[in-house]
């Protein structure tokens, strides 16, 4: 079972590379944004060697797909980075953009990589420029040298580019608040693409974007389901700092779109114990017709960890769910509630 995926925005081919970041299900309940740490230099494995050879293929789709795979190569990151940096110069915009995003997944963020991405901020293709800004935001403080180029990008008229430039500057600037506030204002833009991009960017920032929680709460009522989904995902990424969104997220468990209901439950799970007031709505969500919503609700009750009679009763019912993964998740959640019970006197 896979968690809901976002489809708003103008990312086009970028969806392929971004999709590689999803862990996949409510069992894990989180989004992998970038690799942590620095890889130890190693010789490329045979698999990586084959993928690097595919970068020479005459077909852009093959090169692009190989790049996405290379961006997930783990211990071979030090060997992969030079090939990805070279791919930033590919003649096809889709390949350049995929290489930019893949570099943010490679643990070794070298000066040549940051320099190449900074140069890509001036690419002729607007989506490539946006991908470069997004990648720099994921690299983090090491990319501080790109602030000047990002500020120039933020001055462009294109709101898509402004959003991803502001996202990166929020990460790199000592004071992220002005950039977060700018992104929050875009959540009310008349254009669907802009609202979706803004919500996605705020999610990228995680807890840094806590000042945008009120605006994201309002976006949970957007007329477009994809924007509502993006807002819920952003609140999930903000986590415990989004505790003021508990009641609106609980209300979103009744959204018409199952993806929004699913992600609202996951967001409540990330908020954790401070989401206790959502226990009742989560118990109701265990009866949802969508299996992923039921699984997310079960998971959330375990993460909130309040052994109330209502939660225990609902999870006991979930032990008889038609889906085996939901039943297994219910057992795990009940175990967590049991651990939270006060010791007998």
C-alpha positions as a printed Julia matrix, in Angstrom:
345×3 Matrix{Float64}:
   0.0    0.0     0.0
   1.28   3.42   -0.87
   0.57   6.74    0.67
  -1.07   9.55   -1.3
   1.13  11.43   -3.73
   0.93  15.07   -4.67
   0.11  15.97   -8.25
  -0.13  19.76   -8.22
   2.37  22.22   -9.59
   4.4   22.6   -12.73
   7.1   20.07  -12.0
   6.32  17.93  -15.1
   9.25  15.53  -15.42
  10.41  16.47  -11.93
   7.64  14.22  -10.59
   9.72  11.23  -11.68
  12.69  12.27   -9.61
  10.64  13.5    -6.66
   8.71  10.24   -6.56
  11.96   8.51   -5.69
  11.9   10.35   -2.36
   8.7    8.73   -1.09
   9.15   5.93    1.43
   5.83   4.58    0.33
   3.24   3.88    3.04
   1.53   4.79    6.26
   3.55   2.08    7.99
   6.5    4.49    7.92
   4.48   7.71    7.87
   7.18  10.11    6.69
   8.89  11.59    3.66
  12.58  11.06    2.93
  13.84  14.43    1.79
  17.59  13.85    1.59
  20.34  11.5     2.7
  22.08  12.22    6.01
  25.77  12.17    6.71
  28.79  11.94    4.44
  29.51   8.8     2.47
  32.87   7.07    2.77
  34.57   7.03   -0.64
  34.21   3.61   -2.25
  34.72   2.12   -5.67
  31.51   2.1    -7.72
  29.59  -1.16   -7.55
  28.81  -3.03  -10.73
  25.24  -1.73  -10.55
  26.4    1.87  -10.25
  28.91   1.37  -13.05
  26.1    0.14  -15.29
  23.91   3.12  -14.4
  26.74   5.53  -15.05
  27.22   3.93  -18.44
  23.5    4.5   -19.1
  24.16   8.23  -18.78
  25.71   7.99  -22.26
  22.52   6.58  -23.8
  21.16   8.51  -26.76
  17.65   8.49  -25.29
  16.97  11.26  -22.73
  14.44   9.14  -20.85
  17.05   6.45  -20.24
  19.6    9.01  -19.03
  17.01  10.64  -16.78
  15.88   7.34  -15.25
  19.48   6.3   -14.64
  20.07   9.6   -12.85
  17.13   9.03  -10.51
  18.55   5.61   -9.64
  22.04   7.04   -9.12
  20.63   9.59   -6.72
  19.64   6.71   -4.47
  22.94   4.84   -4.64
  23.81   5.15   -0.95
  27.36   4.09   -0.19
  28.47   4.84   -3.75
  27.58   8.51   -3.38
  31.16   9.75   -3.61
  31.6    7.98   -6.93
  28.23   9.13   -8.26
  28.55  12.86   -7.56
  30.97  13.66  -10.41
  28.71  11.93  -12.94
  25.68  13.83  -11.69
  27.57  17.13  -11.81
  28.49  16.41  -15.42
  24.84  15.62  -16.18
  23.93  19.17  -15.14
  25.28  20.14  -18.58
  23.14  17.64  -20.54
  21.52  19.01  -23.69
  18.06  17.9   -22.51
  16.39  20.02  -19.85
  14.66  17.02  -18.29
  18.03  15.36  -17.68
  19.56  18.52  -16.23
  16.64  18.92  -13.85
  16.74  15.29  -12.75
  20.49  15.59  -12.12
  19.91  18.67   -9.98
  17.37  16.87   -7.8
  19.49  13.73   -7.6
  22.46  15.71   -6.32
  20.42  16.72   -3.28
  20.1   13.02   -2.46
  23.83  12.37   -2.66
  25.45  12.59    0.76
  28.7   14.21   -0.38
  27.79  17.81   -1.14
  31.04  18.97   -2.68
  31.95  22.5    -3.72
  31.77  21.5    -7.44
  28.2   20.23   -6.91
  27.09  23.45   -5.21
  28.85  25.51   -7.87
  27.15  23.54  -10.64
  23.73  23.92   -9.05
  24.28  27.64   -8.5
  25.15  28.04  -12.17
  22.01  26.07  -13.06
  19.91  28.79  -11.41
  20.5   30.7   -14.67
  19.42  27.83  -16.94
  17.2   28.71  -19.9
  14.52  26.27  -18.69
  12.39  27.54  -15.81
  11.74  24.09  -14.37
  15.46  23.36  -14.32
  16.06  26.6   -12.44
  13.37  25.61   -9.96
  14.91  22.15   -9.53
  18.32  23.7    -8.86
  16.86  25.96   -6.16
  15.02  23.03   -4.57
  18.19  20.95   -4.57
  20.18  23.75   -2.91
  17.51  24.01   -0.21
  17.91  20.3     0.51
  21.7   20.53    0.67
  21.36  23.14    3.39
  23.96  25.36    5.03
  26.81  24.08    2.88
  25.17  25.9    -0.04
  25.23  29.32    1.59
  27.46  30.64   -1.2
  24.44  30.45   -3.53
  22.42  33.07   -1.6
  23.2   35.87   -4.07
  22.08  33.85   -7.07
  18.97  32.71   -5.22
  18.08  36.31   -4.37
  18.29  37.14   -8.09
  16.0   34.22   -8.86
  13.52  35.43   -6.25
  13.36  38.77   -8.06
  12.03  37.19  -11.25
   8.36  37.62  -12.16
   7.74  33.88  -12.37
   6.08  32.86   -9.07
   7.14  29.24   -9.49
  10.77  30.36   -9.41
  10.16  32.84   -6.6
   8.72  30.06   -4.45
  11.65  27.69   -4.8
  14.16  30.5    -4.38
  12.41  31.6    -1.17
  12.38  27.99    0.01
  16.13  27.71   -0.41
  16.8   31.09    1.19
  14.67  30.12    4.19
  17.07  27.25    4.79
  20.25  29.24    4.15
  19.35  32.57    5.77
  20.0   33.14    9.47
  16.45  34.51    9.7
  14.02  32.27    7.78
  10.88  34.13    8.88
  10.64  36.63    5.97
  10.95  33.82    3.44
   8.44  31.6     5.25
   5.99  34.52    5.39
   6.38  35.09    1.65
   5.65  31.43    0.94
   2.63  31.52    3.24
   1.16  34.44    1.29
   1.32  32.42   -1.92
  -1.1   29.88   -0.38
  -3.94  32.27   -1.26
  -2.79  32.98   -4.82
  -5.54  32.75   -7.46
  -3.54  30.2    -9.44
  -3.72  26.55   -8.41
  -0.13  25.9    -9.46
   1.18  28.65   -7.22
  -0.81  27.51   -4.19
   0.36  23.94   -4.69
   3.99  24.94   -5.15
   3.87  27.09   -2.02
   2.42  24.3     0.13
   4.97  21.83   -1.22
   7.84  24.25   -0.52
   6.66  24.82    3.05
   6.61  21.07    3.54
  10.2   20.92    2.33
  11.15  23.31    5.13
   9.7   21.12    7.88
   9.8   22.71   11.37
  11.43  25.83    9.9
   8.0   26.62    8.43
   6.15  26.58   11.76
   5.25  30.26   11.29
   3.15  29.25    8.27
   0.94  26.83   10.23
  -2.08  29.2    10.34
  -1.88  29.7     6.56
  -1.55  25.94    5.99
  -4.55  25.33    8.23
  -6.55  27.69    6.02
  -5.27  25.82    2.96
  -6.81  22.61    4.32
 -10.1   24.16    3.16
  -8.86  25.01   -0.35
 -11.36  24.25   -3.1
  -8.79  22.02   -4.81
  -8.06  18.61   -3.27
  -4.43  18.6    -4.4
  -3.77  21.84   -2.55
  -5.49  20.46    0.55
  -3.29  17.38    0.26
  -0.13  19.5    -0.09
  -1.14  21.52    2.98
  -1.7   18.37    5.03
   1.65  16.99    3.9
   3.35  20.24    4.9
   1.8   20.07    8.36
   2.98  16.47    8.62
   6.53  17.58    7.84
   6.37  20.41   10.36
   5.45  17.81   12.97
   5.05  18.66   16.68
   5.48  22.37   15.93
   2.13  22.2    14.12
   0.13  21.33   17.23
  -2.2   24.27   16.69
  -3.4   22.45   13.56
  -4.74  19.44   15.49
  -8.43  20.39   15.36
  -8.39  21.32   11.64
  -6.49  18.12   10.8
  -9.04  16.11   12.77
 -11.77  17.76   10.71
  -9.83  16.87    7.54
 -10.29  13.2     8.43
 -13.74  13.66    6.86
 -12.44  15.26    3.65
 -14.04  14.02    0.42
 -10.62  13.0    -0.89
  -9.14   9.85    0.67
  -5.59  11.14    0.07
  -6.32  14.15    2.26
  -7.89  11.97    4.97
  -4.9    9.64    4.89
  -2.35  12.45    5.15
  -4.31  14.26    7.87
  -4.02  11.12   10.0
  -0.29  10.9     9.29
   0.12  14.55   10.23
  -1.62  13.91   13.55
   0.73  10.97   14.08
   3.73  13.25   13.56
   2.37  15.8    16.03
   2.19  12.96   18.54
   0.96  13.27   22.15
  -0.13  16.88   21.63
  -2.77  15.56   19.21
  -4.81  13.84   21.96
  -7.94  15.83   21.13
  -8.06  14.04   17.77
  -8.46  10.58   19.29
 -12.25  10.55   18.76
 -12.08  11.47   15.06
  -9.21   9.0    14.55
 -11.28   6.24   16.11
 -14.06   7.07   13.64
 -11.51   7.01   10.79
 -10.69   3.4    11.62
 -14.06   2.64   10.0
 -13.12   4.48    6.77
 -13.79   2.64    3.51
 -10.24   3.35    2.33
  -7.66   0.92    3.69
  -4.85   3.48    3.75
  -6.96   5.86    5.81
  -7.75   3.09    8.27
  -4.07   2.17    8.49
  -3.0    5.77    8.98
  -5.6    6.26   11.72
  -4.39   3.14   13.52
  -0.8    4.31   13.23
  -1.71   7.76   14.55
  -3.43   6.37   17.63
  -0.26   4.45   18.45
   1.95   7.52   17.95
  -0.28   9.72   20.09
   0.07   7.07   22.75
  -2.91   7.84   24.95
  -4.35   4.58   26.36
  -7.92   5.85   26.6
 -10.81   3.39   26.63
 -12.0    4.83   23.32
  -8.63   4.3    21.59
  -8.21   0.79   22.95
 -11.72  -0.17   21.85
 -11.19   1.19   18.34
  -7.84  -0.57   17.96
  -9.37  -3.79   19.21
 -11.93  -3.52   16.42
  -9.08  -2.86   13.97
  -7.54  -6.2    14.95
 -10.37  -7.73   12.91
  -9.92  -5.47    9.85
 -10.23  -7.14    6.45
  -6.66  -6.04    5.63
  -3.8   -7.91    7.3
  -1.5   -4.87    7.37
  -4.1   -2.84    9.21
  -4.5   -5.7    11.69
  -0.75  -5.85   12.21
  -0.56  -2.07   12.66
  -3.34  -2.27   15.24
  -1.36  -4.83   17.22
   1.68  -2.54   17.17
  -0.41   0.44   18.25
  -2.0   -1.49   21.12
   1.48  -2.46   22.24
   2.45   1.21   22.37
  -0.66   2.08   24.37
   0.09  -0.75   26.78
   3.57   0.68   27.33
   2.0    4.08   28.08
  -0.35   2.73   30.74
   0.56   3.66   34.3
   2.18   0.86   36.28
  -0.25  -0.91   38.65
   0.03   0.3    42.25
